Every structure is written in C-alpha cells, then in structure tokens.
Amino acid sequence: SMAESAENKRLLGRYQLSDRIGEGGSAVVYRAHDTWLGHQPVVLKLQRESQEDLTGHLRREYALLIRLRHPHIVRVRELAHLSAEDRLPDVPSEALCLIEDSVPGEPLHEWAEGRAIGDVAAVGAQIAAALAALHAAGVRHGDLRPDNILVHETPHGPHDTLIDFGLSSRSSSGNT
C-alpha cells in the first residue's frame, strides 16, 4: 500500500517517517521523528503538486510562522526541499516540506462534547488570542475548522493549539 512504501523512510537524512495522518488538495501530512534531536516527534507537511503558486503559498506560510512563537499556535521548525533520494508516493521530486512540532490533543469538536461551559469558554479565549497574534503577524487563517484546533488537558486546564493554516486537512486522530 501507499502507506507501507513510505513508512520507516528517512527524509532529508534526518526525519524518520511513521504514519500518514492526513492530506488535502495541496499537502500530504506525515508523523515523523527527528533523529538528530533524540527522536523528538514532528509533523511533516509535504507539497503534493509542483505548482508554482503552491510553492509560494508554503514559503509564505513558513516566512510568517517561523517568526511566530505563541503558546496556542503550532511551532514551525523549518522549510526544506526534498532531495532525489526522498521519493514518496503522491509527492513530486524536490517538493517543499514544512516541518512542525507535533501537537498533543484531540480536535476541538470532539473534545468539547459534554464539557463544562467554563472550559469551553477558556478554550475560546485561547483561540481568540492565537488569531489576534496571527492577525498582528499578517497571517489570515484560511481554514479555521474545529479539526484544525487540537485541545489537550494540562494541570492548569485545557490548552488548545492551532495546527493548520489552510494547507491541508488532517485525520481526526490528531497530530501526536
């Protein structure tokens, strides 16, 4: 299957792929581990088609997000071009690859079922803060759907993270 052919492959000499967790019109999303940093979990977004405008879209997203450090926005680590050895199904050679932190949690709509109104309101305030930070940085969130917001429990209450900026959709299994 497609998934098997990519599993256990190492991209960019560094990122060990595990499973494919989502795809959209413009990107394929994989879980991976950074073998240079003690097998830290990461998420790789790989450009699906070699369209110029899409390359520009990924570059713009990267340029805006790489400068952004916010507790409720996924951290973007780097942008790289795949090499010829990095061949993957559904991904053009020399595709752009966006590397992000892996984020724990479940999609907002699943998390919110049966929750206390105070918890839901707290998460709403966190989302508003994240959107305000994006707006201030010049990012318009293109795809704010509940499955692009992951929520996990902490000792201080629920914590949400915006994980996607209109590039791709993820499966509901989250992004951990």
Backbone hydrogen bonds, N-H to C=O, Kabsch-Sander energy under -0.5 kcal/mol:
donor,donor_aa,acceptor,acceptor_aa,energy
5,S,1,S,-1.7
6,A,2,M,-0.9
6,A,3,A,-0.9
7,E,3,A,-1.7
8,N,17,L,-1.6
9,K,6,A,-1.7
11,L,9,K,-0.6
11,L,15,Y,-3.1
14,R,11,L,-2.5
15,Y,11,L,-2.7
16,Q,14,R,-0.6
16,Q,33,H,-2.7
17,L,9,K,-3.2
17,L,15,Y,-0.7
18,S,31,R,-2.9
21,I,19,D,-0.5
21,I,29,V,-2.3
22,G,29,V,-1.3
23,E,169,S,-0.7
24,G,27,A,-2.8
26,S,167,L,-0.8
28,V,46,L,-2.5
29,V,22,G,-3.0
30,Y,44,L,-2.6
31,R,19,D,-3.1
32,A,42,V,-2.3
33,H,16,Q,-1.8
34,D,40,Q,-3.1
35,T,14,R,-2.5
35,T,33,H,-1.0
37,L,34,D,-1.0
39,H,34,D,-1.3
40,Q,34,D,-1.0
40,Q,37,L,-1.0
42,V,32,A,-2.8
43,V,100,E,-2.7
44,L,30,Y,-2.7
45,K,43,V,-0.5
45,K,98,L,-2.8
46,L,28,V,-3.3
46,L,44,L,-0.6
47,Q,96,L,-2.6
48,R,26,S,-2.4
51,Q,49,E,-1.6
55,T,51,Q,-2.1
56,G,52,E,-2.5
57,H,53,D,-2.0
58,L,54,L,-2.7
59,R,55,T,-2.5
60,R,56,G,-2.7
61,E,57,H,-2.6
62,Y,58,L,-2.7
63,A,59,R,-2.9
64,L,60,R,-2.3
65,L,61,E,-2.8
66,I,62,Y,-3.0
68,L,65,L,-1.1
69,R,67,R,-0.5
70,H,68,L,-0.5
73,I,70,H,-1.8
74,V,162,L,-2.7
76,V,74,V,-0.5
77,R,75,R,-0.5
77,R,99,I,-3.0
78,E,99,I,-1.3
80,A,97,C,-2.4
82,L,95,A,-2.9
86,D,83,S,-1.5
87,R,84,A,-0.7
88,L,91,V,-0.5
91,V,88,L,-1.5
95,A,92,P,-1.4
97,C,80,A,-2.8
98,L,45,K,-2.9
99,I,78,E,-3.0
99,I,97,C,-0.5
100,E,43,V,-2.9
100,E,98,L,-0.5
101,D,75,R,-2.7
102,S,41,P,-1.1
103,V,175,N,-1.1
106,E,151,V,-2.2
108,L,146,P,-1.6
108,L,149,I,-2.2
110,E,107,P,-0.8
111,W,107,P,-2.6
112,A,108,L,-2.8
113,E,109,H,-0.6
113,E,110,E,-0.7
115,R,112,A,-2.2
119,D,116,A,-0.5
120,V,116,A,-1.9
121,A,117,I,-2.6
122,A,118,G,-2.2
123,V,119,D,-2.1
124,G,120,V,-2.3
125,A,121,A,-2.1
126,Q,122,A,-1.8
127,I,123,V,-2.4
128,A,124,G,-2.2
129,A,125,A,-2.1
130,A,126,Q,-2.3
131,L,127,I,-2.7
132,A,128,A,-2.2
133,A,129,A,-2.1
134,L,130,A,-2.5
135,H,131,L,-2.8
136,A,132,A,-2.4
137,A,133,A,-1.5
138,G,135,H,-1.4
139,V,134,L,-3.0
140,R,138,G,-0.5
141,H,139,V,-0.7
142,G,140,R,-0.6
145,R,143,D,-1.8
148,N,145,R,-2.5
149,I,146,P,-1.4
150,L,161,T,-2.5
151,V,106,E,-2.7
152,H,159,H,-2.5
154,T,157,G,-1.2
157,G,154,T,-2.1
159,H,152,H,-2.6
161,T,150,L,-2.4
162,L,72,H,-2.7
163,I,148,N,-2.7
163,I,161,T,-0.5
164,D,148,N,-0.8
171,S,21,I,-2.8
174,G,171,S,-1.0
175,N,103,V,-0.6
